[in-house]
Amino acid sequence: MAKDETYPMTAEGRDKLKNELEDLKVNQRPKVVKRIKIARSYGDLSENSEYESAKDEQSMLESRITTIEHMLQYAEIIDSNASDKDEVTVGKRVTFQELPDEEPETYQIVGAAEADPMSGKISNDSPIAKGLLGHRLNDQVTIQIPAGDMKVKITKVE
């Protein structure tokens, strides 16, 4: 990870990461350490699957902690209120309709760290978000997606 890399995110996304980090350090880490300690007591570590499993879990946990700490250190908090109310920016919820007559879709554009498409939050790095960012209410936009070009009209920005 590059040191000058930033992670755009909403204040809500930052708070969610802080809460996850706290849980990992205060709750999850001690549980894994306890599992390792118990598994060690079983004897021969070379054939101890509980020990290997706990060590693998510890490795993944520590990796996630490091990743979150890095993201928080280089977080760029986006204030969607700082831009024009009709402009699509990170942090805003945008509704668009695929032309000519598809059903409207609504997504909140967030930083990659807080993206969750199932709950309507898409990454600012996604093709749809990249195509919408910087455009305004009522703009017709052609978005390049893997399946080809998609023409949409922005019907709401909030």
Legacy VTK file of the C-alpha trace (Angstrom):
# vtk DataFile Version 3.0
C-alpha trace
ASCII
DATASET POLYDATA
POINTS 158 float
0.000 0.000 0.000
1.433 3.329 -1.032
2.035 5.804 1.744
0.497 8.724 -0.172
-2.648 6.747 -1.002
-5.852 8.126 0.499
-9.097 6.372 1.256
-12.124 8.549 0.597
-14.969 7.746 2.969
-17.889 9.314 4.738
-17.734 10.143 8.440
-20.173 7.277 8.965
-17.809 4.904 7.160
-14.865 6.058 9.277
-16.859 5.503 12.459
-17.850 2.021 11.308
-14.184 1.149 10.678
-13.189 2.521 14.093
-15.848 0.353 15.748
-14.694 -2.720 13.822
-11.079 -2.044 14.814
-12.050 -1.681 18.465
-13.967 -4.983 18.344
-11.069 -6.782 16.675
-8.562 -5.546 19.253
-10.675 -5.768 22.398
-12.879 -8.790 21.733
-11.621 -10.922 18.847
-7.864 -10.809 19.491
-8.125 -12.126 23.093
-10.436 -14.940 21.939
-7.907 -16.083 19.336
-5.032 -15.897 21.818
-7.066 -18.046 24.216
-7.754 -20.591 21.438
-4.032 -20.785 20.673
-3.217 -21.283 24.342
-5.763 -24.085 24.673
-4.598 -25.751 21.447
-0.979 -25.649 22.661
-1.976 -27.572 25.750
-2.981 -30.536 23.552
0.678 -31.375 23.003
2.488 -32.064 19.714
1.992 -28.927 17.594
3.106 -30.587 14.344
-0.138 -32.559 14.096
-2.434 -30.211 15.980
-5.190 -28.977 13.648
-6.788 -26.764 16.327
-3.482 -24.974 16.780
-3.015 -24.489 13.016
-6.577 -23.230 12.655
-6.172 -20.748 15.520
-2.840 -19.500 14.119
-4.456 -19.002 10.694
-7.312 -17.078 12.301
-4.809 -14.956 14.215
-2.950 -14.172 11.005
-6.142 -13.066 9.230
-7.215 -11.014 12.258
-3.875 -9.213 12.496
-3.926 -8.560 8.757
-7.397 -7.005 9.018
-6.298 -4.861 11.978
-3.294 -3.591 9.995
-5.474 -2.846 6.962
-8.041 -0.900 8.990
-5.362 1.066 10.829
-3.780 2.001 7.490
-7.130 3.034 6.017
-7.960 5.170 9.043
-4.521 6.776 9.018
-4.944 7.829 5.387
-8.706 8.422 5.457
-10.017 11.375 3.495
-13.377 12.283 5.002
-15.718 13.481 2.281
-18.209 16.188 3.168
-20.928 15.824 0.555
-22.458 19.109 1.745
-19.373 20.998 0.548
-20.373 20.540 -3.099
-23.303 21.853 -5.082
-26.488 20.049 -3.997
-27.210 18.913 -7.587
-23.710 17.516 -8.241
-22.963 13.812 -7.842
-20.092 13.395 -5.364
-18.863 10.769 -2.917
-21.249 10.566 0.017
-24.375 11.470 -1.947
-27.276 9.240 -2.836
-28.063 9.321 -6.544
-31.072 7.995 -8.412
-30.793 7.343 -12.121
-32.868 5.685 -14.793
-31.349 3.630 -17.552
-32.613 4.930 -20.873
-34.928 4.540 -22.581
-37.374 3.126 -20.013
-35.836 1.030 -17.246
-36.791 1.244 -13.579
-34.963 3.870 -11.478
-32.038 2.693 -9.343
-30.707 4.452 -6.250
-27.213 4.124 -4.788
-25.098 5.997 -2.313
-21.587 6.553 -3.627
-19.061 5.820 -0.895
-15.360 5.061 -0.591
-14.232 1.530 -1.357
-13.757 0.825 2.358
-17.462 1.138 3.063
-18.966 -0.200 -0.160
-21.841 -2.647 0.303
-23.831 -3.082 -2.915
-26.459 -5.216 -1.172
-27.396 -2.204 0.980
-27.195 0.275 -1.894
-23.673 1.593 -1.246
-21.333 1.437 -4.238
-17.626 2.201 -4.344
-16.432 5.401 -5.943
-14.089 3.107 -7.914
-16.954 1.146 -9.503
-17.735 1.773 -13.180
-21.205 3.147 -12.406
-19.933 5.575 -9.755
-17.029 6.704 -11.947
-19.511 7.428 -14.725
-21.817 9.431 -12.453
-19.297 11.420 -10.392
-19.117 15.084 -11.332
-22.382 15.054 -13.245
-25.526 16.869 -12.169
-29.238 16.390 -11.738
-31.014 15.787 -15.096
-27.751 15.055 -16.926
-27.802 12.198 -19.414
-24.637 10.170 -19.006
-23.070 7.287 -20.896
-21.415 4.908 -18.460
-18.902 2.343 -19.623
-19.544 -0.945 -17.852
-18.083 -4.386 -18.620
-21.224 -5.357 -20.550
-20.984 -2.274 -22.794
-22.230 1.294 -22.664
-25.170 2.166 -20.441
-27.065 5.423 -21.004
-28.719 6.878 -17.918
-30.473 10.015 -16.792
-29.780 11.320 -13.283
-33.189 11.928 -11.707
-32.308 12.715 -8.097
-29.237 13.730 -6.084
-29.432 13.919 -2.299
LINES 1 159
158 0 1 2 3 4 5 6 7 8 9 10 11 12 13 14 15 16 17 18 19 20 21 22 23 24 25 26 27 28 29 30 31 32 33 34 35 36 37 38 39 40 41 42 43 44 45 46 47 48 49 50 51 52 53 54 55 56 57 58 59 60 61 62 63 64 65 66 67 68 69 70 71 72 73 74 75 76 77 78 79 80 81 82 83 84 85 86 87 88 89 90 91 92 93 94 95 96 97 98 99 100 101 102 103 104 105 106 107 108 109 110 111 112 113 114 115 116 117 118 119 120 121 122 123 124 125 126 127 128 129 130 131 132 133 134 135 136 137 138 139 140 141 142 143 144 145 146 147 148 149 150 151 152 153 154 155 156 157
